[in-house]
Amino acid sequence: MIDVHNITKRYGHHTAIDHVTFSVAKGEVLAFLGPNGAGKTTTMRILTCFMPATEGHARVAGFDCTDQPLEVKRQIGYLPETPPVYQELTVTEYLTFVGRLRGMTGQNLTAGLDQAIGKLELGSVRHRLIGNLSRGYRQRVGLAQALLHDPPVLILDEPTVGLDPKQIIEIRELIKSLAGSHSVILSTHILPEATAVCQRVVIINKGRIVAEDTPEQLSARLRQSEKVSITLKTVPPDCDMKLRAIPGILNVLPGQAGGSFLLECELGRDLRDEIARLVVSSNWGLLELRTISMTLEDVFLQLTRHEDHLAEPTEAMVGASAERTDA
């Protein structure tokens, strides 16, 4: 549904994005992540035909973003970080105006308006001036205009900014419900949000794609050891030494709470049985035993923290990116 191939954008001597390549399948929700200035907004502006790429090409629903911008815009619902709302209009007036700009009339416009207002729960404020609404409601109005014409592709830049916790959960559930019928690119700084709603993640840094895969696969590729957390009722003086003696245990670190330890184990080895057997046979009292996985935040920080090392490809840049090059 979205195909981005080697797009580059230069401003004079500055390269904002450098040979960016990725794709989004029909019905897929993709998280597009990166630190400030990484190139996320530039990429989105090219996809939404606000600006052309210097090199490369991008296609949306089969239409070229440079040669067929009007056709591309008909396929896209776009929510920029700052919602494009007119504060002197009511919610209904604004959405009607947007619908007419998109060529919607009559019953088609009425149905689209009612559906968008219903999905975003704007019924109680539909006749109020947008300028008098809270930031959260204005964000919802911006999302409603993106959904109004039921586009096959949605490009959402920070869609939950300004929303309260209840509204954030509702918008996340809405985005998840769109999977299958819409292709969605979601840019967010809230990394748990990407984990909650997206099937796949693209991480961009300094204008280049540094990783692309599911959060689980990225974690598996980047972790250097297995980690197990245990909490004991009794901690004898020789506890640390006995834990280190288990074959495959690389390190034993004190945990944040009393009686807790973080055990680093050899990659690919599940030592939970051996750990539990030692604790039980030693009568230390096993209160908790659980594995610790890398979160998307851990992955993100590891890929973007050492920018000098990201100038050259690493093993983290594996998976779909290598397959695209071969293709």
N, C-alpha and C positions, 0 to 999 in steps of 0.2 A: 504493500500500500504506500509506503514511503521508502524511497531509495536515494541515498546520499552517497555520491561517489567522488572522492578526491576533491572536495570543495576547499578552496583557499580564498581568503579575503585579506587583501592588503590595503593599508592606508599609508601611502607613501612608502617609507622604509619599514613601517611597522606591520608585522603579520599578525592579524587577530586570530585567524584559524588557519591551520596548516595541513592540507590534504586529509580532511576529515571524511571518513567513510563509515556508514552504518545503515541499517535498514530496520523497518518496523513492519511486521506482518499484519495482515488483516485481523482485526479483533484483539491485537496485542496492546498491553499497557507497558510503556517503556519509561524508566526513570532516566533523566538526563542530568547528571550531577557534575559539579565542579566548583572550585573556589571562585570568589569574585575575580572577574577579569580573565577567566579561563577561556571564554569564547562561547558560552551557552547562548546568550542573547543574540550575538551575531549570527550564530547558526539558525536560530529560530526566525530571525528577520529575513534570512535568505529563503527559508522554507515557506514563509508567509508572503514572499514577494515584495517585502518592503525595500529590499536592496538586492542587487545581483552579486553573484560570486565573481571573484577575479579569475578563478580557474575552476575546472570541474563542473559537475552538473548535479542537480537534484530534481527528482520527480515525485509528484504526489498524485496517487490514483491514476498513474499513467501519463500525467501531464507535466511538461517541463516547466520548472519555475521561472526560467528566463524567457523562453519563447511563448509560453501560454499562461501568463500570470492571471488573467481573468478566469480561466477555467480552473486553475489551482485554487483561487480564492473561493470559488463556489463549493469546493470540496472540503474546505477548512472552517472550523470554528476556533477562534483564537482569543485567548485571555492573556493579555500582557500583565506584567507585575502590577502596574497601575491601571485599574479598570477604566475603559474608555467610555465613561458615562457623562451625560449632560445633566448637571445638578439642578438646572431650572425646569426640567421636565419631571412629570410623574413617572413611576415605574412603567405603567401601561403605555404612556405616550412615548417613552424612550424605546421600549421594545417594539412598539408598532412602527416607529420611525426606522429602526434597524431592519425590521422585517421587510419593509417596503424597499429599502436600499438593496436588499438581496432579492428583489423581484417577487416577494410573497404578497398575495392579494386574496381577498375574499375569505372563503372557508379555510383555505390553506393557512392564511395568516392567523386567523382566529384560533384554529386548532393548535398551531405551533406556539402561539402566545400562551394559551391555557396550559399546554403541556409543560412548557419551560417554567411558568410561574408555579405550577404544581410540584414539579421536581425539586425546585429550589425553595419551596415553602415561602413564597412571596405574596400569597393571597392577602394577608392581613395588612400589607403595605403597598399594594399595587396602585392605589390612588394617592399616595403621598409623594411629595417632592423628593427626588433623590438626594438633593442637598441637605435635607432634614433627617436622613437616615444615618444610622451608625455605620462605622467603617465595615463591620461585618456584613451588614445588609447590602452595602454598596458592592462588596466583593461578590455577593451572591447574584446581584443584578448583572455584574460583569460576566459571571459564568452563565447566566440565563441567556445573554445575547449570543454567547458562543454556541449554545445548544439549540437556539431558536429554530434554525433551519434544518435540524437533525443531520448534521454533516457526517460523512464517513470518517473524517479525521479531526481530532481535537488536539490543539497545541496549547498547553496550560502552563503558564509561568507563575509559580508560587500561588496556587489556587486557594490555599487556606490561610493566607496572610490576613491578620486582623480578625479572625474568627475565634469565638470562645471554644472551650474543649468540646462541648456538646455539638456545636456546629461543625467542628473539624471532623468529628466521627461521622456525622451525617454526610459531609462532602466526600470523605474517603469512601463511604459505602456507595455513594452515587457513582464515583469514578470506577469502583470495582464492578458495579452493575453495568457499566458501559462496555466492559470487556466482552469481546465476542461480536458485538454489533458495531463498535467503533474502534479505530486505531488511535491510541492516545500517546502523546509525548508529554511527560510531566517533569517540569523542572522544579526542584525544591531544594531548600537548605535543611529541611527537617528530614534527616536520614531515616528515622523510624517510619516516616510516612511512605518513603519509597519502598521499604520492606513490606509495609502493610498492603499496598495496592498494586505494586508492579511485579510483572513476571521476569523482567530482565532489566539490567542496569548498564548504562554507558557512562563512563567517567572520563571527563575531558580536563586537561591541565595544560596551561601555557599554549592553548590552541591546538593541542594534539590529543587524540584518543589514546588513553593509557590502559584502559581495560574495558571489556565488554563481555558480560555473561550474566547468569543468574547470581543473586547474592550468595547462595549456598556454594556454587562452584568457585566464585571469586575467593571466598573464605578458605575453601579447601586448597586452592592453589597457593595462597599467600602464607598460610600458617606454617610455622617451622617445627611445631611440636603439638602433641595432644595435651590438653590441660584438664585436670580433674581437681575439683574442690571437695574437701572433706571437712567435717566438723566433728570433734571428739568431745566426749563428756569428761574424760580424764587425759591429761597430757603428761606422761612420765618423762624424766630427763633423757632417756634413750630413744624417745619416739622418733625424732628426726633421723637418727642414725639407722634405725630399723627400716624406716620408710625408704631411705636412700639405698638400702641393701636389696630392694626388690629389683630384679633384672628388668631393664627398660626404663627405670626412673632416672631422669636426667638431673632434676633439681627439685628441692623442697623449699618452698617459700612460706613465711608466715602470712596468714590471711588477715583481713581487716578486723574480724571479731575474735574474741578469745576462744582458744581451742580449735581454730580453723587453720587449714593449710592449703596452699595451691601447689599441686604436684605437676611438674612438667615431664611428660613421657615421650618416648621415641615416636616419631611420626608414623602413623599407620597401625600402632599397637593399642589395643583396648585392654588396659590393666586393671579395670574395676574389680574383677573377680579376685585377683591377687591382693589388691589393696584391702578389700572388704574382709578377706580371709585372715590377713594379718591383724587387722584391727579387732575383729571378733575373737580370734584365738588369744590375743593379748589382753582382752577384757578392758579395752580403752573406752568402750561405749560409742558406737557409731551413730551419731545423731543425723548426719547428712552426708550423702555422696552424690555428686553430679558432675557431668562433663561441662566444660566451658567452651563455647564456640566463639569464633570471631564474629562480631557484629558488622553490619554494613559501615558503621562509623569507624570501626577499626580498619576495615579495608580501605575506606576513603582516605583516612589519615596516613596510612602506610604508603598509598600510591601518590599522594600529593604533598607530603611533608618534605621529602628530599628532592626538590625540583631539579637540582643539578644532575641527579642520577636518572631522571626521567627524560633527559634529552635524547638518550639512546634506548632502543627497544630492550625490554627485559622479559623474563619468563612470565611476568604478570600479563603481558600483552599477548595473550594466547587465545585459542578458541576460535570464535567466529571471525576475528580480524584476520588470522592467518588463512582461514578458508576463503575469505573474500579475495585475498591477494592471489591465491592459487587459481581462483575462478577467473 
